[in-house]
Amino acid sequence: MMKSRLLMLPLFAALTACQQTTKQRACYGFEKLRPSLETTVTILKTDRPFADQVISHNRFGASHGYS
């Protein structure tokens, strides 16, 4: 019984060494989209529904703490 406990120590040490050091956020895909001024003007002129989607995307991200 004691041997099995001693064998588990290196296993636990290895598992704790593999923990992530950076915090992952669930909504990284909702960081603010920042098109250039030229791109914004072109999109507004040619594809208003897409421009509305970008605005909605940015608002959703902002409401969850992503800017």
For each residue, the residues with C-beta under 8 A, 3 or more apart:
1: 4 5
2: 5 6
3: 6 7
4: 1 7 8
5: 1 2 8 9
6: 2 3 9
7: 3 4 10 11
8: 4 5 11 12
9: 5 6 12 13
10: 7 13 14
11: 7 8 14 15
12: 8 9 15 16
13: 9 10 16 17
14: 10 11 17 18
15: 11 12 18
16: 12 13 19
17: 13 14
18: 14 15
19: 16
20: 23 24
21:
22:
23: 20
24: 20 28
25: 28 66
26:
27: 30 61 64 66
28: 24 25 31 66
29:
30: 27 57 60 61 64 66
31: 28 61 66 67
32: 58 61 62 66 67
33: 54 57 58
34:
35: 39 40 43 54
36: 39 40
37: 40 41
38: 41 42
39: 35 36 42 43
40: 35 36 37 43 44 51
41: 37 38 44 45
42: 38 39 45 46
43: 35 39 40 46 47 50 51 54
44: 40 41 48 51
45: 41 42
46: 42 43
47: 43 50 51
48: 44 51 52
49: 52 53
50: 43 47 53 54
51: 40 43 44 47 48 54 55
52: 48 49 55 56
53: 49 50 56 57
54: 33 35 43 50 51 57 58
55: 51 52 58 59
56: 52 53 59 60
57: 30 33 53 54 60 61
58: 32 33 54 55 61 62
59: 55 56 62 63
60: 30 56 57 63 64
61: 27 30 31 32 57 58 64 66 67
62: 32 58 59 65 66 67
63: 59 60
64: 27 30 60 61
65: 62
66: 25 27 28 30 31 32 61 62
67: 31 32 61 62
